[in-house]
Amino acid sequence: MRSHYRFDSFFCLPGIGGAHEKGGVEGEVGRFRRRHLVPLPKVEMLSELNELIALADVIDDARHIFGHVHSVGTEFAAAELPALRPLPDEPFEIMLALKPRVDHKSRVSVRQSFYSVPARFVGRRIDVYLGAEHVEAREAGRLVAHHERAVGKGAEQLCLDHYLEVLNYKPGALAGATALEAARASGSFSDIHERFWTAARRKLGDTAGTRALIEVLLAHRHVDHRVLLEGMERALSAGSVDPAVVLVEARRSGESGRSAPLPIGSLHLFDRPMPVLSPYDELLEANS
């Protein structure tokens, strides 16, 4: 939180703060906590807590300390901010490296919270990096899962995409999947997906219709999300639930925004005569 950084930075500046001021810095941190974080806020995600703290920072910047003419924010900008060093040019990550084992539900347990990874890692250990706001899983340095850090013991962060290969073999499990509920709650499984799934099950049956939906969901890995949604909308308008039709319509939707092709004949400026090999033949005859 910036209020904390503000007082800490003041304390660390040469010639400005001293060891005797440590108590004052800690007192200000405690004041901020008591004023803005008591009672303890109840949030679902760490991002919500960060938003609350950012709002509290704005409120705190407008505060006036007794005997001071200007607000805290104004005095910080005038006296402390110019003396602070800039951020380093080369970024570096401050994350805790872990290597947990993936459980039978394709999750890793990190600080008593659970995060999904692709199902192919079940039973294996995987590199997990825990940050203040995010959790990442990597295979040989390549990112395979990224989640916002969960809040609370036993909390889950599940990604539907991590289970698609398994659900393709067991399509009946999709309807009751916890990952599907998480996708609905986050908005990644949209109303268009719902309508496509309903139409596919009505036309093809539950099993085949669910597999058609899963094939479309798998296409999200290599097709732009907006374009694929447009392809699903166009396929439904045409009365089709064929994933191949969805991909064709998605491609057409993506191409519609591109520039028009050049008219035939517009590239004559770059025409060149065909090359001839007669000089090479003469060279061979001269050397024979």
C-alpha positions in Angstrom: 0.0 0.0 0.0 1.4 3.4 -1.0 0.9 4.9 2.5 3.2 2.4 3.9 5.7 2.9 1.1 5.6 6.7 1.7 6.7 6.5 5.3 9.2 3.7 4.7 10.8 5.7 1.9 11.0 8.8 4.1 12.7 6.7 6.8 15.3 5.3 4.3 16.4 8.5 2.7 19.9 9.6 3.7 19.9 12.7 5.9 16.1 12.8 6.2 15.1 9.9 8.5 17.0 8.2 11.3 16.7 5.2 13.5 14.9 7.1 16.1 12.0 7.7 13.7 11.3 4.0 13.2 8.6 4.1 15.9 6.9 7.0 14.2 6.9 5.1 10.9 5.4 2.0 12.6 2.9 4.2 14.3 1.6 5.6 11.0 1.4 2.0 9.6 -0.7 1.0 12.6 -2.9 4.1 12.2 -3.6 3.2 8.6 -4.5 -0.3 9.5 -6.8 0.7 12.3 -8.6 3.3 10.3 -9.0 1.4 7.0 -8.6 -2.3 7.8 -10.6 -2.7 11.0 -12.9 -4.5 11.0 -11.1 -6.9 8.6 -12.5 -6.5 5.1 -14.3 -9.6 3.7 -13.3 -10.1 0.0 -13.3 -13.0 -2.4 -10.2 -12.1 -4.3 -6.9 -10.4 -3.5 -7.7 -7.9 -6.3 -10.7 -6.7 -4.3 -8.5 -6.1 -1.3 -6.0 -4.1 -3.4 -8.8 -1.9 -4.7 -10.0 -1.2 -1.1 -6.5 -0.3 -0.1 -6.0 1.9 -3.1 -9.2 3.8 -2.3 -8.0 4.1 1.3 -4.7 5.6 0.0 -6.6 8.3 -1.9 -8.6 9.1 1.3 -5.4 9.2 3.4 -3.6 11.5 0.9 -6.3 14.2 1.6 -5.7 14.0 5.4 -4.1 17.0 7.2 -1.7 16.5 10.1 -2.1 18.9 12.9 0.2 21.9 12.5 0.7 21.3 8.7 -0.7 23.6 6.1 -0.9 21.1 3.3 -2.3 17.6 3.0 -0.3 14.4 3.4 -0.4 13.8 -0.3 0.7 17.3 -1.2 3.7 17.2 1.2 4.7 13.7 0.0 4.7 14.9 -3.7 6.7 18.0 -2.8 9.2 16.7 -0.2 9.7 13.0 -0.6 8.8 12.0 -4.1 11.6 13.9 -5.8 14.2 12.2 -3.5 13.1 8.7 -4.3 15.1 6.6 -6.6 13.4 5.4 -9.9 12.4 1.8 -10.3 15.1 -0.5 -11.8 15.2 -0.7 -15.6 15.5 -4.5 -15.6 12.4 -6.2 -14.1 12.8 -9.0 -11.7 10.3 -11.3 -10.1 9.9 -11.7 -6.4 8.2 -15.1 -6.2 8.5 -18.1 -4.0 9.5 -21.2 -6.0 7.7 -24.4 -5.0 7.3 -27.9 -6.4 4.1 -29.4 -5.2 2.5 -32.6 -6.5 -0.6 -32.4 -8.7 -3.5 -34.2 -7.0 -6.1 -36.5 -8.7 -8.3 -33.4 -9.3 -5.5 -31.8 -11.3 -4.9 -29.2 -8.6 -1.8 -28.0 -6.7 -2.1 -27.0 -3.0 -0.3 -23.7 -2.3 -0.7 -22.1 1.2 -3.8 -24.2 1.8 -5.5 -23.0 -1.4 -6.0 -25.0 -4.5 -5.1 -24.1 -8.1 -5.8 -26.1 -11.3 -3.2 -27.1 -13.8 -3.6 -29.0 -17.1 -4.8 -32.5 -16.5 -1.7 -34.1 -18.1 0.2 -33.3 -14.9 -1.9 -35.4 -12.5 0.4 -37.3 -10.2 3.5 -35.4 -11.1 5.4 -32.6 -9.4 5.4 -29.2 -11.2 7.2 -25.9 -10.7 4.9 -23.4 -9.1 5.8 -19.8 -8.4 3.9 -18.0 -5.6 3.7 -14.2 -5.9 1.8 -11.6 -3.8 -1.1 -11.4 -6.3 -0.6 -14.3 -8.7 0.3 -18.0 -8.8 2.0 -19.5 -11.9 2.7 -23.1 -12.9 5.5 -23.7 -15.4 6.9 -26.7 -17.2 10.6 -26.3 -18.3 10.2 -22.6 -17.9 7.0 -22.4 -20.1 3.9 -21.0 -18.5 1.1 -23.6 -18.3 -1.2 -22.1 -15.7 -1.8 -18.7 -14.3 -4.2 -17.8 -11.5 -5.0 -14.8 -9.3 -4.0 -15.7 -5.8 -6.9 -17.1 -3.8 -8.0 -15.8 -0.4 -8.9 -18.2 2.4 -8.2 -21.7 3.5 -9.5 -24.3 1.1 -10.3 -21.8 -1.6 -10.1 -23.0 -5.2 -9.1 -21.3 -8.5 -10.1 -23.6 -11.3 -9.7 -23.1 -15.1 -12.1 -25.1 -17.3 -9.6 -25.3 -20.1 -7.3 -27.5 -17.9 -10.0 -30.2 -17.9 -11.2 -30.3 -21.5 -9.2 -33.3 -22.6 -10.6 -35.4 -19.7 -14.2 -34.0 -20.3 -13.9 -35.0 -23.9 -13.7 -38.6 -22.8 -16.3 -38.2 -20.1 -18.7 -35.5 -21.5 -21.4 -36.3 -19.0 -19.2 -34.9 -16.3 -19.2 -31.4 -17.7 -22.7 -30.4 -16.5 -21.7 -30.9 -12.8 -18.1 -29.8 -13.1 -16.9 -27.3 -10.5 -14.6 -25.8 -13.1 -17.7 -25.0 -15.3 -19.3 -23.2 -12.4 -16.1 -21.2 -11.9 -16.0 -20.4 -15.6 -19.7 -19.2 -15.5 -19.0 -17.0 -12.5 -15.9 -15.4 -14.1 -17.8 -14.8 -17.4 -15.4 -16.8 -19.5 -18.2 -19.3 -20.2 -20.6 -16.8 -21.8 -24.2 -16.7 -22.8 -23.1 -17.7 -26.4 -21.5 -20.8 -25.0 -24.6 -21.7 -23.1 -26.9 -21.2 -26.2 -24.5 -23.2 -28.4 -24.4 -26.1 -25.8 -28.2 -26.1 -25.5 -28.7 -26.1 -29.3 -26.0 -28.8 -29.8 -27.6 -31.1 -27.2 -31.0 -30.6 -28.6 -29.8 -31.4 -32.1 -27.2 -34.1 -31.5 -28.0 -35.5 -28.1 -26.3 -34.9 -24.7 -23.1 -36.8 -25.4 -22.4 -35.7 -29.0 -23.7 -32.1 -28.3 -21.4 -31.8 -25.3 -18.4 -33.0 -27.3 -19.2 -30.4 -30.0 -19.1 -27.7 -27.3 -15.8 -29.1 -26.0 -14.3 -29.0 -29.5 -15.2 -25.3 -29.7 -13.8 -24.6 -26.3 -10.5 -26.3 -27.3 -10.4 -23.9 -30.3 -10.1 -21.0 -27.9 -6.5 -22.0 -27.4 -5.5 -20.9 -30.9 -8.3 -18.7 -32.1 -9.0 -15.1 -30.9 -11.7 -15.2 -28.2 -13.8 -12.4 -29.8 -13.6 -13.9 -33.3 -14.6 -17.4 -32.1 -17.6 -16.0 -30.3 -18.6 -14.3 -33.5 -18.2 -17.6 -35.3 -20.5 -19.3 -32.8 -23.1 -16.6 -33.2 -23.0 -16.9 -37.0 -23.2 -20.7 -36.9 -26.2 -20.6 -34.6 -27.9 -18.1 -36.9 -27.4 -20.5 -39.7 -28.9 -23.3 -37.7 -25.6 -25.3 -37.4 -23.8 -26.7 -34.3 -20.9 -28.2 -36.3 -17.6 -27.1 -34.7 -16.1 -27.0 -38.2 -18.7 -24.5 -39.3 -17.9 -22.4 -36.2 -14.2 -22.3 -37.2 -15.0 -21.4 -40.8 -17.3 -18.6 -39.7 -14.7 -17.4 -37.1 -12.1 -17.2 -39.9 -14.5 -15.2 -42.0 -15.2 -12.9 -39.1 -11.5 -12.3 -38.6 -10.9 -11.7 -42.3 -13.8 -9.2 -42.5 -11.8 -6.6 -40.6 -8.7 -6.9 -42.9 -8.0 -4.5 -45.8 -9.5 -5.3 -49.2 -7.3 -7.3 -51.6 -5.5 -5.4 -54.3 -7.2 -5.4 -57.7 -5.8 -7.5 -60.4 -3.2 -5.7 -62.4 -2.2 -3.3 -59.7 1.2 -5.0 -59.3 2.4 -4.8 -62.9 4.8 -2.1 -61.7 6.9 -4.9 -60.2 6.9 -7.2 -63.3 10.3 -8.3 -64.4 11.3 -10.4 -67.5 11.9 -14.1 -67.0 15.6 -15.1 -66.4 17.5 -16.8 -69.3 20.2 -19.3 -68.9 21.9 -18.9 -72.3 25.0 -17.1 -70.9 25.5 -20.1 -68.6 25.3 -22.5 -71.5 27.8 -20.4 -73.4 30.2 -20.6 -70.4 29.9 -24.4 -70.3 30.6 -24.7 -74.0 33.7 -22.5 -73.7 35.1 -24.7 -71.0 34.4 -28.0 -72.8 
